[in-house]
Amino acid sequence: MGSFLRDNNTGAILAFVGGRDFDLQNRNFATNAPRQMGSTAKPLLAYAPALEEGLLQPGSIIADAKFTYSGSLSENWTPTNFSSSRFYGLTTVRNALKQSYNVTAGRVYIDLLENANPVPDYLLKMGFSNFPEEKYRLPSMVLGSHNATVEENTNGYSTFGNDGQYTDSFIISKIENADGEEVYTHESTTERVFSTETNYLMIDMMRDVLLSGTGRTARSNLSNPNIDWAGKTGTSNNFRDTWFIATNPNVTLGSWMGYEYEQPMNTGYSGRNQVFWAQLVNAATEVAPEIMAPSERFARPNNIVSRSFSLVSGMSPSSLTSELGLVGSDIFNSKYVPKEEDYSIISADVVNVGDSAVLVDDQTPNEFTSSSGYMFNPDWLKDKGYDELIDITQLYPSRNGGWERLLLPNLSDEDIEDSGERPLAPTGVSKSGNVLTWQQSRSSNVIGYRIYRANDPDSNFSLLDSTTNNQYNVGNSPAVYQIRAVDYFGRESQPSIPFVDGDFTEEEPEQPDPPEAPEDNESDDTNGDTTPPDDDSSDDGSTDGDSTDNESPGDNSNGPTS
């Protein structure tokens, strides 16, 4: 471990920790052990210089999304974040610094190298001697793969504590001979590196590191957390080094932890180093509170102003960004207040084709249209180079609030391809509870589905409703359903296999039992004749062909049974 405490104004070295045990290691890790700077390089190498060059402000928006840089400055470079599988979308510079996003810092540094020509050697102005000039132009340097001693790194951050002016550190103020005569007196020289405005913007952003960013542990362990500290954490490749450096209006304290032979550290290293840093501050404050705990705060220059801005582009908010609630507020150097109105969002009638929003065509059915929907402006995406992203959905910082209403446009150079054929029918129609679901059509350009209903299997189908989803609540009444896919050009697919919801099986009606035949009565003829009358006779004895049948009721074979 190594730590270094110095006065911001004069450069006087007030204290240092050279290691755990000099007798064991015989090395001063505060002044004589250059190690990778990690993310402590970001403010010194990228953010402060870009502020000074007028390329960004705390409210500027940068896309933390995967990219590969293949410019003339280096071989192909694809930066990743600490969590290598995560990207954070459109984010402010303030938030990117507070959370120490690598990808965002990479974009900032590339922009600086390509647009500030020539790029001033800001690190060299701040006394960094272990930084080869030929490496200064490599984009990957912004992640701190170059070396610095604890003294050098602390000196650099002391520039922010001294209103943007660099003063080299010293340990001997004067030397007197045996007669008390001064034979040497140190004279500090100061060089302005950053303007007062740039410096204050950096201080204000680095305050957030301790308040709500990666340096929260340091602040929470301070005996007086109300002192105006601003700083930055850092971790090197393979977790071999961990840094925390912070400055207040009087002093700057830097702390580093690592192994002499640069082995990777165990988990929790950043927190341990921040606690150690806070313990050093607390101990020094007990000895010299007037130095360590100033009552004043960093002074805000008059031409630092507060302004609202679009959280999508960083430009002046438009009516559309306001409608979506995508408006933020931050401080700006008045010279660089955003004046151009946001054009990153457009309002239009669109339909979703896959994951993209596409402007409607004359043939596009209105029922699937999102009237006056919001989506990224394709022209803005191309102007920013975001149309070349590997995955444009990474632009979303979240899917909450106004972001969930913002659609992605189709960025294909060609129009939606028209195959001239109707789409394939959806399959796998099923029902759970009252909700009908189906497998989406495998055809491209499908924008929605129409649900058709019939009262029973023998009835005709009629249109029930339309949906852009692959499910629909149909209730619990018995019916038969078919689903048809509809494409961008209004063509319908063949119907899905009918889904029968209910039991429409007809049972055979029961046959009633026939009534018993009436018993024959003996004739009461006075002659006692018991012979039954002829079958074709009638009561009046007529024998014409229009006689009445004597079949029992219910046995009439020529009529329906009852």
C-alpha positions, 0 to 999 in steps of 0.5 A, a space after each residue: 500500500 502507499 498513500 500521499 497527502 499534499 497541500 493543493 496551493 503550495 505543493 508541500 508534502 504533508 505526509 505519506 505512507 510508504 508501505 506496510 513494513 519498510 524493513 521487509 520490502 525496502 521500497 517506498 510505494 508512495 513515491 517509487 512504485 509506478 502502477 497502472 492508474 486504472 479509472 483514475 485516468 479518466 478525469 485527467 486524460 479524457 473528461 477534463 481535457 474534453 471539457 476544456 476543449 469545449 467538446 462536452 459538458 456534464 449534461 452531454 449525452 454519450 452512448 454507452 453501447 458496444 462499438 469497435 474503434 478501427 481508426 488510424 490511431 490504433 488497431 481495432 479496440 472494443 472496450 468493455 465495462 467492469 461488468 463485461 456483459 453490461 451496457 448502459 445506453 444513452 447516459 450523461 457524462 456526469 453519470 458515466 463518470 460517477 459510475 465509472 463506465 469504461 465504454 463511455 470514457 472510451 468514446 469521449 477520449 476518441 472524440 478528443 483525439 479526433 477533434 482536438 488537433 493537436 491534442 494538448 498533452 494535459 497529463 504531461 502538464 501535470 508532471 506525469 513522467 511515466 507516460 510515453 509520448 507514443 502511447 498518449 494517442 492510443 484510445 485504450 490509455 483512457 482506461 489507465 493501463 499506463 503507470 504512475 506513482 501515488 505521488 504523481 497521481 495525487 499531484 494530478 488530482 491536486 490540480 483540481 483542488 487548486 482551481 485548475 493550476 498545477 504545482 509540483 510537490 516538494 518535501 523540503 521547504 528550506 535548508 539552513 547552514 550551521 550559522 542559521 543562514 538559508 542556503 536553499 529555499 523552495 520556490 513553487 511554480 504554478 502552471 494553469 492546466 484547466 480554466 476555472 470553469 472547466 475545473 469547477 465542472 470536474 469538481 462538481 462531477 467528482 463530488 457525486 463519486 463520493 455522494 452516490 457513485 463508486 466512492 460512497 464507501 469512502 464518504 460513509 467512513 469519514 468522521 466529518 462527511 460534510 467536508 467538500 471532497 471530490 474524487 475518483 476510484 480506480 482499478 487496474 487490469 486483472 484487479 492488481 491495483 486499487 486507487 482512491 484519490 480525492 481533493 478538498 479546498 485545502 489538500 489532496 490525499 491519494 491511496 493505493 493498494 496492491 501487491 509488490 509482485 502485482 498479484 490479483 487481489 481478493 474481492 472487496 479490495 476497493 472497499 478496503 482501500 476506501 476505508 483505509 483512505 477515510 481512516 487516514 483522513 480522520 487521523 490527520 483531521 484529529 491532528 490538524 483540523 484547520 488543514 484537513 477540514 476546511 469550512 469553505 467549499 469550492 467556489 462556483 464561478 459566475 459564468 457557470 449556469 444551470 440549464 435544462 437539456 434533452 436526456 436523449 441528445 443533450 441538446 435544448 429540450 424539444 416539445 417531444 422530449 418534454 412530452 416524454 419526460 426525457 428532460 434533465 438539468 445540470 450546470 454548464 459553462 455559459 460558453 457551451 450551453 446547448 442552443 440547438 433544439 433537440 431533433 433526436 425524436 420524431 412523432 409519426 404514424 408508425 407500425 412495429 415490424 419486428 423490433 423496429 418502428 416503420 413509418 406507415 405506407 398507404 397500404 398499411 392497415 390503420 388498425 395496427 398503426 400507433 398514431 402519433 407515436 414517438 421514435 428515434 429520428 433516423 437522421 439523428 442516429 446517422 448524424 451521431 453514428 449510432 446507426 452503425 451500432 452492433 445492437 441499436 437497442 443498447 441505446 436504451 438506458 432503461 425501459 421505464 418512463 418515457 423510454 418505454 414509449 420511444 420506438 426504434 426506427 428501421 434503419 435499412 437503406 432499402 424499403 420494406 421488402 415486398 415479396 408479393 405473397 401473403 404471409 404464413 399463417 400463425 400456428 399453435 393456437 391454444 387457450 389458457 383461462 380466457 386468453 387465446 394465444 398463438 405462435 407468431 407467423 414466421 414471415 417477415 414484415 408481419 405487423 399484427 393479427 386478426 381474430 375471427 370468431 364463429 358461434 359454432 363449427 357450422 357457422 360462418 366466421 366474422 372479424 372479432 378484433 385485431 391486435 399487434 400481440 400474439 394473445 387476446 382475451 376472448 372470454 369464456 363463451 363457447 365459440 370457434 376461432 381462427 387467426 390470420 397474420 397481416 403484413 405491412 402491405 395489408 395482405 392476410 395469411 391463410 387462417 390458422 387451424 380452427 380452435 374450438 373453444 367449447 363442446 359442440 357435440 350433439 347427442 341423439 334425442 331419446 325415443 319415447 316409449 310407444 303407448 300400449 294398444 287399447 284392449 279389444 272389447 267384446 261386441 254388445 251386439 244383441 245377436 252375440 256376434 263376436 267376429 271383428 269387423 273387416 279391416 277395410 270397414 268403417 263405422 258406417 259400413 262404407 267400403 270406398 278406398 278412402 278408409 281410415 287406418 286403424 294403426 295405433 297412435 305413434 306407429 305411423 310410419 309415414 310421419 315423424 315420431 313424437 
